[in-house]
């Protein structure tokens, strides 16, 4: 069971860490994209204005219009005739002319010198690169309807992208500086669509420098999460091992002590029986010490056994008369403590009709532990334990009051913990399991427990128990 639980915790921790890694990656990736897109935005705006001003009476680059017209205008009449007479031949001829224009634009491009001039004019870093793309060329014979020259399809279709000059890796919507289409509505004219892309070389390093604080913070967060996980998990494993060792220790102690302890008690009785009445003396005193210490050990072992028997998953409960349980327990306690402690339980008539659902053994052990706690931490000569019952609506309140030392605030917060015995100066004989057993019993029965205490006057433990109606 322990191994399965440990494996489940590991899987949950690993899954959580993977989810955290994915979220961190998405955060960094989104930040990188935003920074990358916004980087050099001001410089690109300057380039856009300067570039569009430089080609205000031209296309693509200075001299581009002349190259297009020199190839296209002499062939417009032939293309018009082919378009209406033989559309298939028009497509072939149009594609040839398009590729011829592209070759001449690439050969006659002045974009390198123009871009260098724009960078110098706007005082921009010379590490900027560019790409000039021809998005499409269309022609019109009537000044209204434009036809794509490459495949003779209407311009509603996706355009064919052709690089005139530059680095093809820059073709990205976020790197676009300018996108233009220039047309004329005259007969036998054309429309040219083109785009300019630009970005700075070494941009990745620049973006990473910009988001370095985020990267460092994310890295620190991940390291902190991993560190906290390992510390928490190791602490949990250590606590589990300590609990297992404690349980094993108690099991071994109870097993190893029971037999010799029973032997000591039997031997003591035999020796006491064999001692002549007229020569008891120190022998009887020593036997009294042996019996008293053996009895104390027996109580400690029984308490440890009671706790080890406690299993929250296998508790058999039944309906019991509360008065009968209390009367039986108080009678046993009075016999046990004798004149050392006065235990006051005076039930009223209606209390004899109250019933509760409980485990008989656990209830009587709980009451014994509360009384024992009130006696153990009581320095008064006349020790008094009072037990009484009150009812609030359908809830029974069982009160156990002592006139002992009271409980300080620090002890009050820890007293229900396993093996807690209070401050060293107040610690009494025992292993610190009594009130732990009380708390576990309360939890198992889904009851409630309240503690009111006054230093030097005593404490009142109040159990809140649901009442059961019995016909």
Secondary structure, DSSP 8 states (H G I E B T S, - for coil): -HHHHHHHHHHHHHHHHHHHHHHHHHHHHHHHHHHHHHTTHHHHHHHHHHHHHHTTTSSSSTTHHHHHHHHHGGGHHHHHHHHHH-HHHHHHHHHHHHHHHHHHHHHS--HHHHHHHHHHHTT--TTEEEEEEEEEEEEESSSS-EEETTT--BTTS----EEEEE-GGG--GGGEEEEEEEE--STTEEEEEEEEEEEETTHHHHHHHHTHHHHHHHHHHHHHHHHHHHHHHHHHHHHHHHHHHHHHHHHHHHHHHHHHHHHHHHHHHHHHHHS-GGG-HHHHHHHHHHHHHHHHHHHHHHHHHHHHH--TTS---EEEEHHHHHHHHHHHHHHHHGGGEEEEE---GGGGG-EEEE-HHHHHHHHHHHHHHHHHT---SSEEEEEEEEEETTEEEEEEEE-S----HHHHHHTTSTT----TTT--SS-S-HHHHHHHHHHHHT-EEEEEEETTTEEEEEEEEE-----
